[in-house]
């Protein structure tokens, strides 16, 4: 299974398996969101101050941008 594949597609069909399937799907979603946040953080940290200024943001905005609550 490749890293980009979702583990939630491999759910067992029994009632207990359905609970485990939902648990795996929830974990899979959390892991995906974490990877996305980490990638965004790395991208922002690589940017120069000039690039950030061109976008109208600064380094103190990073937590809000990563958390999804940033508003201009």
PDB file of N, CA, C and O in Angstrom:
ATOM      1  N   UNK A   1       0.849  -1.176   0.000  1.00  0.00           N
ATOM      2  CA  UNK A   1       0.000   0.000   0.000  1.00  0.00           C
ATOM      3  C   UNK A   1       0.887   1.229   0.000  1.00  0.00           C
ATOM      4  O   UNK A   1       1.764   1.365   0.853  1.00  0.00           O
ATOM      5  N   UNK A   2       0.669   2.110  -0.937  1.00  0.00           N
ATOM      6  CA  UNK A   2       1.450   3.340  -1.027  1.00  0.00           C
ATOM      7  C   UNK A   2       1.027   4.307   0.079  1.00  0.00           C
ATOM      8  O   UNK A   2      -0.078   4.209   0.611  1.00  0.00           O
ATOM      9  N   UNK A   3       1.907   5.229   0.413  1.00  0.00           N
ATOM     10  CA  UNK A   3       1.636   6.193   1.469  1.00  0.00           C
ATOM     11  C   UNK A   3       0.417   7.040   1.142  1.00  0.00           C
ATOM     12  O   UNK A   3      -0.316   7.432   2.051  1.00  0.00           O
ATOM     13  N   UNK A   4       0.183   7.330  -0.121  1.00  0.00           N
ATOM     14  CA  UNK A   4      -0.919   8.205  -0.500  1.00  0.00           C
ATOM     15  C   UNK A   4      -2.271   7.501  -0.475  1.00  0.00           C
ATOM     16  O   UNK A   4      -3.306   8.164  -0.544  1.00  0.00           O
ATOM     17  N   UNK A   5      -2.286   6.187  -0.378  1.00  0.00           N
ATOM     18  CA  UNK A   5      -3.545   5.461  -0.329  1.00  0.00           C
ATOM     19  C   UNK A   5      -4.157   5.578   1.060  1.00  0.00           C
ATOM     20  O   UNK A   5      -3.442   5.663   2.058  1.00  0.00           O
ATOM     21  N   UNK A   6      -5.447   5.582   1.115  1.00  0.00           N
ATOM     22  CA  UNK A   6      -6.157   5.673   2.377  1.00  0.00           C
ATOM     23  C   UNK A   6      -6.283   4.287   2.991  1.00  0.00           C
ATOM     24  O   UNK A   6      -6.655   3.334   2.307  1.00  0.00           O
ATOM     25  N   UNK A   7      -5.974   4.172   4.281  1.00  0.00           N
ATOM     26  CA  UNK A   7      -6.144   2.884   4.947  1.00  0.00           C
ATOM     27  C   UNK A   7      -7.610   2.626   5.265  1.00  0.00           C
ATOM     28  O   UNK A   7      -7.988   1.502   5.596  1.00  0.00           O
ATOM     29  N   UNK A   8      -8.442   3.674   5.164  1.00  0.00           N
ATOM     30  CA  UNK A   8      -9.855   3.513   5.497  1.00  0.00           C
ATOM     31  C   UNK A   8     -10.619   2.699   4.453  1.00  0.00           C
ATOM     32  O   UNK A   8     -11.766   2.329   4.700  1.00  0.00           O
ATOM     33  N   UNK A   9     -10.035   2.417   3.323  1.00  0.00           N
ATOM     34  CA  UNK A   9     -10.716   1.629   2.301  1.00  0.00           C
ATOM     35  C   UNK A   9     -10.663   0.139   2.607  1.00  0.00           C
ATOM     36  O   UNK A   9     -11.302  -0.648   1.909  1.00  0.00           O
ATOM     37  N   UNK A  10      -9.932  -0.260   3.610  1.00  0.00           N
ATOM     38  CA  UNK A  10      -9.774  -1.666   3.960  1.00  0.00           C
ATOM     39  C   UNK A  10     -10.550  -1.991   5.231  1.00  0.00           C
ATOM     40  O   UNK A  10      -9.986  -2.528   6.184  1.00  0.00           O
ATOM     41  N   UNK A  11     -11.845  -1.666   5.249  1.00  0.00           N
ATOM     42  CA  UNK A  11     -12.667  -1.890   6.430  1.00  0.00           C
ATOM     43  C   UNK A  11     -13.278  -3.286   6.415  1.00  0.00           C
ATOM     44  O   UNK A  11     -13.837  -3.710   5.403  1.00  0.00           O
ATOM     45  N   UNK A  12     -13.175  -4.003   7.534  1.00  0.00           N
ATOM     46  CA  UNK A  12     -13.879  -5.290   7.648  1.00  0.00           C
ATOM     47  C   UNK A  12     -15.390  -5.068   7.696  1.00  0.00           C
ATOM     48  O   UNK A  12     -15.833  -3.963   8.009  1.00  0.00           O
ATOM     49  N   UNK A  13     -16.187  -6.090   7.394  1.00  0.00           N
ATOM     50  CA  UNK A  13     -17.629  -5.948   7.300  1.00  0.00           C
ATOM     51  C   UNK A  13     -18.372  -6.361   8.579  1.00  0.00           C
ATOM     52  O   UNK A  13     -19.585  -6.162   8.640  1.00  0.00           O
ATOM     53  N   UNK A  14     -17.727  -6.915   9.585  1.00  0.00           N
ATOM     54  CA  UNK A  14     -18.408  -7.325  10.815  1.00  0.00           C
ATOM     55  C   UNK A  14     -18.708  -6.106  11.671  1.00  0.00           C
ATOM     56  O   UNK A  14     -18.065  -5.071  11.494  1.00  0.00           O
ATOM     57  N   UNK A  15     -19.681  -6.190  12.612  1.00  0.00           N
ATOM     58  CA  UNK A  15     -19.976  -5.039  13.472  1.00  0.00           C
ATOM     59  C   UNK A  15     -18.749  -4.524  14.222  1.00  0.00           C
ATOM     60  O   UNK A  15     -18.516  -3.317  14.283  1.00  0.00           O
ATOM     61  N   UNK A  16     -17.975  -5.429  14.785  1.00  0.00           N
ATOM     62  CA  UNK A  16     -16.748  -5.018  15.461  1.00  0.00           C
ATOM     63  C   UNK A  16     -15.778  -4.432  14.450  1.00  0.00           C
ATOM     64  O   UNK A  16     -15.080  -3.460  14.740  1.00  0.00           O
ATOM     65  N   UNK A  17     -15.736  -5.014  13.285  1.00  0.00           N
ATOM     66  CA  UNK A  17     -14.869  -4.510  12.228  1.00  0.00           C
ATOM     67  C   UNK A  17     -15.293  -3.140  11.754  1.00  0.00           C
ATOM     68  O   UNK A  17     -14.454  -2.324  11.372  1.00  0.00           O
ATOM     69  N   UNK A  18     -16.608  -2.876  11.775  1.00  0.00           N
ATOM     70  CA  UNK A  18     -17.100  -1.568  11.365  1.00  0.00           C
ATOM     71  C   UNK A  18     -16.605  -0.493  12.323  1.00  0.00           C
ATOM     72  O   UNK A  18     -16.243   0.605  11.901  1.00  0.00           O
ATOM     73  N   UNK A  19     -16.591  -0.813  13.614  1.00  0.00           N
ATOM     74  CA  UNK A  19     -16.069   0.137  14.606  1.00  0.00           C
ATOM     75  C   UNK A  19     -14.586   0.368  14.351  1.00  0.00           C
ATOM     76  O   UNK A  19     -14.111   1.503  14.374  1.00  0.00           O
ATOM     77  N   UNK A  20     -13.876  -0.695  14.113  1.00  0.00           N
ATOM     78  CA  UNK A  20     -12.440  -0.565  13.834  1.00  0.00           C
ATOM     79  C   UNK A  20     -12.234   0.207  12.531  1.00  0.00           C
ATOM     80  O   UNK A  20     -11.294   0.995  12.421  1.00  0.00           O
ATOM     81  N   UNK A  21     -13.099  -0.012  11.552  1.00  0.00           N
ATOM     82  CA  UNK A  21     -12.996   0.705  10.286  1.00  0.00           C
ATOM     83  C   UNK A  21     -13.171   2.202  10.480  1.00  0.00           C
ATOM     84  O   UNK A  21     -12.430   3.001   9.907  1.00  0.00           O
ATOM     85  N   UNK A  22     -14.165   2.585  11.300  1.00  0.00           N
ATOM     86  CA  UNK A  22     -14.370   4.010  11.589  1.00  0.00           C
ATOM     87  C   UNK A  22     -13.187   4.584  12.351  1.00  0.00           C
ATOM     88  O   UNK A  22     -12.770   5.716  12.102  1.00  0.00           O
ATOM     89  N   UNK A  23     -12.649   3.806  13.276  1.00  0.00           N
ATOM     90  CA  UNK A  23     -11.477   4.251  14.026  1.00  0.00           C
ATOM     91  C   UNK A  23     -10.288   4.455  13.093  1.00  0.00           C
ATOM     92  O   UNK A  23      -9.576   5.453  13.200  1.00  0.00           O
ATOM     93  N   UNK A  24     -10.075   3.521  12.187  1.00  0.00           N
ATOM     94  CA  UNK A  24      -8.984   3.656  11.223  1.00  0.00           C
ATOM     95  C   UNK A  24      -9.213   4.833  10.282  1.00  0.00           C
ATOM     96  O   UNK A  24      -8.268   5.540   9.934  1.00  0.00           O
ATOM     97  N   UNK A  25     -10.458   5.048   9.867  1.00  0.00           N
ATOM     98  CA  UNK A  25     -10.767   6.176   8.995  1.00  0.00           C
ATOM     99  C   UNK A  25     -10.506   7.494   9.711  1.00  0.00           C
ATOM    100  O   UNK A  25      -9.988   8.441   9.118  1.00  0.00           O
ATOM    101  N   UNK A  26     -10.865   7.548  10.980  1.00  0.00           N
ATOM    102  CA  UNK A  26     -10.625   8.758  11.772  1.00  0.00           C
ATOM    103  C   UNK A  26      -9.127   9.016  11.915  1.00  0.00           C
ATOM    104  O   UNK A  26      -8.667  10.145  11.749  1.00  0.00           O
ATOM    105  N   UNK A  27      -8.377   7.973  12.220  1.00  0.00           N
ATOM    106  CA  UNK A  27      -6.929   8.104  12.338  1.00  0.00           C
ATOM    107  C   UNK A  27      -6.307   8.498  11.008  1.00  0.00           C
ATOM    108  O   UNK A  27      -5.387   9.314  10.960  1.00  0.00           O
ATOM    109  N   UNK A  28      -6.812   7.916   9.936  1.00  0.00           N
ATOM    110  CA  UNK A  28      -6.319   8.221   8.593  1.00  0.00           C
ATOM    111  C   UNK A  28      -6.533   9.700   8.266  1.00  0.00           C
ATOM    112  O   UNK A  28      -5.647  10.348   7.708  1.00  0.00           O
ATOM    113  N   UNK A  29      -7.696  10.229   8.608  1.00  0.00           N
ATOM    114  CA  UNK A  29      -7.986  11.641   8.380  1.00  0.00           C
ATOM    115  C   UNK A  29      -7.078  12.546   9.199  1.00  0.00           C
ATOM    116  O   UNK A  29      -6.572  13.551   8.698  1.00  0.00           O
ATOM    117  N   UNK A  30      -6.875  12.186  10.459  1.00  0.00           N
ATOM    118  CA  UNK A  30      -5.985  12.954  11.332  1.00  0.00           C
ATOM    119  C   UNK A  30      -4.567  12.957  10.772  1.00  0.00           C
ATOM    120  O   UNK A  30      -3.912  13.998  10.736  1.00  0.00           O
ATOM    121  N   UNK A  31      -4.100  11.799  10.339  1.00  0.00           N
ATOM    122  CA  UNK A  31      -2.749  11.682   9.798  1.00  0.00           C
ATOM    123  C   UNK A  31      -2.604  12.515   8.527  1.00  0.00           C
ATOM    124  O   UNK A  31      -1.580  13.170   8.333  1.00  0.00           O
ATOM    125  N   UNK A  32      -3.611  12.499   7.665  1.00  0.00           N
ATOM    126  CA  UNK A  32      -3.584  13.296   6.441  1.00  0.00           C
ATOM    127  C   UNK A  32      -3.496  14.785   6.775  1.00  0.00           C
ATOM    128  O   UNK A  32      -2.678  15.506   6.203  1.00  0.00           O
ATOM    129  N   UNK A  33      -4.345  15.247   7.710  1.00  0.00           N
ATOM    130  CA  UNK A  33      -4.323  16.668   8.098  1.00  0.00           C
ATOM    131  C   UNK A  33      -2.982  17.052   8.708  1.00  0.00           C
ATOM    132  O   UNK A  33      -2.485  18.151   8.461  1.00  0.00           O
ATOM    133  N   UNK A  34      -2.400  16.175   9.489  1.00  0.00           N
ATOM    134  CA  UNK A  34      -1.091  16.450  10.093  1.00  0.00           C
ATOM    135  C   UNK A  34      -0.016  16.599   9.025  1.00  0.00           C
ATOM    136  O   UNK A  34       0.817  17.504   9.091  1.00  0.00           O
ATOM    137  N   UNK A  35      -0.041  15.705   8.039  1.00  0.00           N
ATOM    138  CA  UNK A  35       0.939  15.796   6.947  1.00  0.00           C
ATOM    139  C   UNK A  35       0.781  17.091   6.169  1.00  0.00           C
ATOM    140  O   UNK A  35       1.768  17.728   5.804  1.00  0.00           O
ATOM    141  N   UNK A  36      -0.471  17.480   5.916  1.00  0.00           N
ATOM    142  CA  UNK A  36      -0.733  18.730   5.209  1.00  0.00           C
ATOM    143  C   UNK A  36      -0.205  19.932   5.999  1.00  0.00           C
ATOM    144  O   UNK A  36       0.410  20.829   5.422  1.00  0.00           O
ATOM    145  N   UNK A  37      -0.443  19.953   7.312  1.00  0.00           N
ATOM    146  CA  UNK A  37       0.057  21.054   8.148  1.00  0.00           C
ATOM    147  C   UNK A  37       1.577  21.087   8.152  1.00  0.00           C
ATOM    148  O   UNK A  37       2.178  22.159   8.069  1.00  0.00           O
ATOM    149  N   UNK A  38       2.198  19.923   8.248  1.00  0.00           N
ATOM    150  CA  UNK A  38       3.662  19.872   8.244  1.00  0.00           C
ATOM    151  C   UNK A  38       4.238  20.372   6.925  1.00  0.00           C
ATOM    152  O   UNK A  38       5.244  21.082   6.912  1.00  0.00           O
ATOM    153  N   UNK A  39       3.604  20.002   5.819  1.00  0.00           N
ATOM    154  CA  UNK A  39       4.069  20.456   4.511  1.00  0.00           C
ATOM    155  C   UNK A  39       3.906  21.968   4.375  1.00  0.00           C
ATOM    156  O   UNK A  39       4.794  22.643   3.853  1.00  0.00           O
ATOM    157  N   UNK A  40       2.787  22.497   4.839  1.00  0.00           N
ATOM    158  CA  UNK A  40       2.558  23.934   4.798  1.00  0.00           C
ATOM    159  C   UNK A  40       3.580  24.670   5.658  1.00  0.00           C
ATOM    160  O   UNK A  40       4.101  25.710   5.254  1.00  0.00           O
ATOM    161  N   UNK A  41       3.866  24.134   6.836  1.00  0.00           N
ATOM    162  CA  UNK A  41       4.863  24.740   7.717  1.00  0.00           C
ATOM    163  C   UNK A  41       6.221  24.786   7.045  1.00  0.00           C
ATOM    164  O   UNK A  41       6.886  25.822   7.065  1.00  0.00           O
ATOM    165  N   UNK A  42       6.644  23.675   6.447  1.00  0.00           N
ATOM    166  CA  UNK A  42       7.947  23.645   5.762  1.00  0.00           C
ATOM    167  C   UNK A  42       7.988  24.658   4.622  1.00  0.00           C
ATOM    168  O   UNK A  42       8.994  25.342   4.433  1.00  0.00           O
ATOM    169  N   UNK A  43       6.907  24.754   3.870  1.00  0.00           N
ATOM    170  CA  UNK A  43       6.854  25.694   2.749  1.00  0.00           C
ATOM    171  C   UNK A  43       6.972  27.130   3.242  1.00  0.00           C
ATOM    172  O   UNK A  43       7.743  27.913   2.688  1.00  0.00           O
ATOM    173  N   UNK A  44       6.223  27.480   4.269  1.00  0.00           N
ATOM    174  CA  UNK A  44       6.277  28.839   4.806  1.00  0.00           C
ATOM    175  C   UNK A  44       7.652  29.172   5.376  1.00  0.00           C
ATOM    176  O   UNK A  44       8.149  30.282   5.188  1.00  0.00           O
ATOM    177  N   UNK A  45       8.261  28.227   6.064  1.00  0.00           N
ATOM    178  CA  UNK A  45       9.573  28.481   6.664  1.00  0.00           C
ATOM    179  C   UNK A  45      10.663  28.672   5.612  1.00  0.00           C
ATOM    180  O   UNK A  45      11.657  29.350   5.869  1.00  0.00           O
ATOM    181  N   UNK A  46      10.485  28.084   4.436  1.00  0.00           N
ATOM    182  CA  UNK A  46      11.473  28.229   3.363  1.00  0.00           C
ATOM    183  C   UNK A  46      11.397  29.594   2.682  1.00  0.00           C
ATOM    184  O   UNK A  46      12.353  30.016   2.032  1.00  0.00           O
ATOM    185  N   UNK A  47      10.271  30.281   2.826  1.00  0.00           N
ATOM    186  CA  UNK A  47      10.064  31.542   2.115  1.00  0.00           C
ATOM    187  C   UNK A  47      10.884  32.667   2.752  1.00  0.00           C
ATOM    188  O   UNK A  47      11.057  32.723   3.969  1.00  0.00           O
ATOM    189  N   UNK A  48      11.378  33.552   1.900  1.00  0.00           N
ATOM    190  CA  UNK A  48      12.142  34.704   2.388  1.00  0.00           C
ATOM    191  C   UNK A  48      11.175  35.759   2.927  1.00  0.00           C
ATOM    192  O   UNK A  48       9.977  35.726   2.645  1.00  0.00           O
ATOM    193  N   UNK A  49      11.715  36.689   3.702  1.00  0.00           N
ATOM    194  CA  UNK A  49      10.896  37.775   4.233  1.00  0.00           C
ATOM    195  C   UNK A  49      10.295  38.612   3.099  1.00  0.00           C
ATOM    196  O   UNK A  49       9.171  39.100   3.211  1.00  0.00           O
ATOM    197  N   UNK A  50      11.029  38.769   2.035  1.00  0.00           N
ATOM    198  CA  UNK A  50      10.523  39.531   0.893  1.00  0.00           C
ATOM    199  C   UNK A  50       9.329  38.827   0.253  1.00  0.00           C
ATOM    200  O   UNK A  50       8.327  39.464  -0.070  1.00  0.00           O
ATOM    201  N   UNK A  51       9.441  37.508   0.073  1.00  0.00           N
ATOM    202  CA  UNK A  51       8.317  36.743  -0.487  1.00  0.00           C
ATOM    203  C   UNK A  51       7.087  36.859   0.408  1.00  0.00           C
ATOM    204  O   UNK A  51       5.970  37.034  -0.079  1.00  0.00           O
ATOM    205  N   UNK A  52       7.296  36.761   1.704  1.00  0.00           N
ATOM    206  CA  UNK A  52       6.182  36.871   2.646  1.00  0.00           C
ATOM    207  C   UNK A  52       5.553  38.262   2.588  1.00  0.00           C
ATOM    208  O   UNK A  52       4.331  38.404   2.634  1.00  0.00           O
ATOM    209  N   UNK A  53       6.394  39.277   2.487  1.00  0.00           N
ATOM    210  CA  UNK A  53       5.907  40.652   2.381  1.00  0.00           C
ATOM    211  C   UNK A  53       5.072  40.823   1.115  1.00  0.00           C
ATOM    212  O   UNK A  53       4.042  41.497   1.133  1.00  0.00           O
ATOM    213  N   UNK A  54       5.516  40.213   0.017  1.00  0.00           N
ATOM    214  CA  UNK A  54       4.759  40.274  -1.237  1.00  0.00           C
ATOM    215  C   UNK A  54       3.365  39.649  -1.082  1.00  0.00           C
ATOM    216  O   UNK A  54       2.406  40.088  -1.716  1.00  0.00           O
ATOM    217  N   UNK A  55       3.270  38.634  -0.243  1.00  0.00           N
ATOM    218  CA  UNK A  55       1.989  37.979   0.002  1.00  0.00           C
ATOM    219  C   UNK A  55       1.148  38.710   1.046  1.00  0.00           C
ATOM    220  O   UNK A  55      -0.031  38.405   1.223  1.00  0.00           O
ATOM    221  N   UNK A  56       1.756  39.671   1.734  1.00  0.00           N
ATOM    222  CA  UNK A  56       1.046  40.428   2.750  1.00  0.00           C
ATOM    223  C   UNK A  56       0.966  39.730   4.088  1.00  0.00           C
ATOM    224  O   UNK A  56       0.065  40.001   4.882  1.00  0.00           O
ATOM    225  N   UNK A  57       1.914  38.819   4.348  1.00  0.00           N
ATOM    226  CA  UNK A  57       1.940  38.126   5.634  1.00  0.00           C
ATOM    227  C   UNK A  57       3.320  38.247   6.244  1.00  0.00           C
ATOM    228  O   UNK A  57       4.279  38.612   5.563  1.00  0.00           O
ATOM    229  N   UNK A  58       3.420  37.941   7.531  1.00  0.00           N
ATOM    230  CA  UNK A  58       4.733  37.867   8.168  1.00  0.00           C
ATOM    231  C   UNK A  58       4.800  36.601   9.010  1.00  0.00           C
ATOM    232  O   UNK A  58       3.819  35.867   9.127  1.00  0.00           O
ATOM    233  N   UNK A  59       5.939  36.359   9.577  1.00  0.00           N
ATOM    234  CA  UNK A  59       6.163  35.095  10.282  1.00  0.00           C
ATOM    235  C   UNK A  59       5.272  34.927  11.515  1.00  0.00           C
ATOM    236  O   UNK A  59       5.005  33.801  11.933  1.00  0.00           O
ATOM    237  N   UNK A  60       4.816  36.020  12.093  1.00  0.00           N
ATOM    238  CA  UNK A  60       3.926  35.910  13.251  1.00  0.00           C
ATOM    239  C   UNK A  60       2.536  35.415  12.848  1.00  0.00           C
ATOM    240  O   UNK A  60       1.754  35.008  13.707  1.00  0.00           O
ATOM    241  N   UNK A  61       2.226  35.445  11.562  1.00  0.00           N
ATOM    242  CA  UNK A  61       0.937  34.945  11.072  1.00  0.00           C
ATOM    243  C   UNK A  61       0.924  33.430  10.874  1.00  0.00           C
ATOM    244  O   UNK A  61      -0.143  32.851  10.674  1.00  0.00           O
ATOM    245  N   UNK A  62       2.069  32.786  10.926  1.00  0.00           N
ATOM    246  CA  UNK A  62       2.168  31.356  10.621  1.00  0.00           C
ATOM    247  C   UNK A  62       1.206  30.489  11.436  1.00  0.00           C
ATOM    248  O   UNK A  62       0.515  29.653  10.854  1.00  0.00           O
ATOM    249  N   UNK A  63       1.135  30.657  12.765  1.00  0.00           N
ATOM    250  CA  UNK A  63       0.210  29.770  13.513  1.00  0.00           C
ATOM    251  C   UNK A  63      -1.237  29.888  13.039  1.00  0.00           C
ATOM    252  O   UNK A  63      -1.936  28.879  12.945  1.00  0.00           O
ATOM    253  N   UNK A  64      -1.694  31.101  12.740  1.00  0.00           N
ATOM    254  CA  UNK A  64      -3.064  31.293  12.263  1.00  0.00           C
ATOM    255  C   UNK A  64      -3.244  30.696  10.867  1.00  0.00           C
ATOM    256  O   UNK A  64      -4.285  30.107  10.576  1.00  0.00           O
ATOM    257  N   UNK A  65      -2.242  30.845  10.007  1.00  0.00           N
ATOM    258  CA  UNK A  65      -2.330  30.298   8.653  1.00  0.00           C
ATOM    259  C   UNK A  65      -2.389  28.780   8.716  1.00  0.00           C
ATOM    260  O   UNK A  65      -3.224  28.161   8.056  1.00  0.00           O
ATOM    261  N   UNK A  66      -1.521  28.187   9.495  1.00  0.00           N
ATOM    262  CA  UNK A  66      -1.460  26.730   9.608  1.00  0.00           C
ATOM    263  C   UNK A  66      -2.712  26.189  10.279  1.00  0.00           C
ATOM    264  O   UNK A  66      -3.215  25.128   9.910  1.00  0.00           O
ATOM    265  N   UNK A  67      -3.213  26.925  11.269  1.00  0.00           N
ATOM    266  CA  UNK A  67      -4.424  26.493  11.967  1.00  0.00           C
ATOM    267  C   UNK A  67      -5.707  26.736  11.194  1.00  0.00           C
ATOM    268  O   UNK A  67      -6.766  26.235  11.571  1.00  0.00           O
ATOM    269  N   UNK A  68      -5.619  27.506  10.106  1.00  0.00           N
ATOM    270  CA  UNK A  68      -6.787  27.755   9.281  1.00  0.00           C
ATOM    271  C   UNK A  68      -7.646  28.908   9.737  1.00  0.00           C
ATOM    272  O   UNK A  68      -8.759  29.081   9.239  1.00  0.00           O
ATOM    273  N   UNK A  69      -7.154  29.708  10.680  1.00  0.00           N
ATOM    274  CA  UNK A  69      -7.964  30.814  11.195  1.00  0.00           C
ATOM    275  C   UNK A  69      -7.467  32.179  10.724  1.00  0.00           C
ATOM    276  O   UNK A  69      -7.945  33.204  11.211  1.00  0.00           O
ATOM    277  N   UNK A  70      -6.526  32.214   9.796  1.00  0.00           N
ATOM    278  CA  UNK A  70      -5.962  33.475   9.331  1.00  0.00           C
ATOM    279  C   UNK A  70      -6.979  34.241   8.490  1.00  0.00           C
ATOM    280  O   UNK A  70      -7.589  33.692   7.573  1.00  0.00           O
ATOM    281  N   UNK A  71      -7.149  35.533   8.823  1.00  0.00           N
ATOM    282  CA  UNK A  71      -8.017  36.417   8.059  1.00  0.00           C
ATOM    283  C   UNK A  71      -7.267  37.690   7.782  1.00  0.00           C
ATOM    284  O   UNK A  71      -6.552  38.189   8.651  1.00  0.00           O
ATOM    285  N   UNK A  72      -7.413  38.229   6.586  1.00  0.00           N
ATOM    286  CA  UNK A  72      -6.776  39.509   6.241  1.00  0.00           C
ATOM    287  C   UNK A  72      -7.668  40.632   6.620  1.00  0.00           C
ATOM    288  O   UNK A  72      -7.319  41.795   6.415  1.00  0.00           O
TER     289      UNK A  72
END
